[in-house]
Amino acid sequence: MDFSDVTLNAVPGTEICDFCSGVPRYSYPAKSFVVPASELPITGLPDYGSDAGWLACEECHRLIEAEDHAGLLDRTIHVFLARYPVAPGIALKSIEAYLRATIGRLQRGFFAHRTAPAQPWRKAATN
Ligand SMILES: [Zn+2]
């Protein structure tokens, strides 16, 4: 399967923190960027990347503002593995290494492509 043309955009009102899926409180304007699959430690994946700005919850915002890249990645991986537990028999360390490589690369792209300071953000009012 080829997912290279898939773009995910949140339906207004369902936005989540782009780092941990929590409740977003800040937006970070950012340029779009592509992570070439050739940079990944696994073959057969398409290029991926980010389209425009990012949203962050209070805690992820705090980590971003502190430039705590490792803490932010730890939080993302921890939340991801809690939400999507690894099945018995699957090597957790290899899954975690894969996530750290792919998500870590994406988050480095975020830090490199921000275009303005964080801005307070609220979900759009719904009727
Ligand atoms: Zn968050």
Residues whose N, C-alpha, C, O or C-beta is under 5 A from the ligand:
A	BS01	ZN	C17 F19 C20 S21 G22 A56 C57 C60
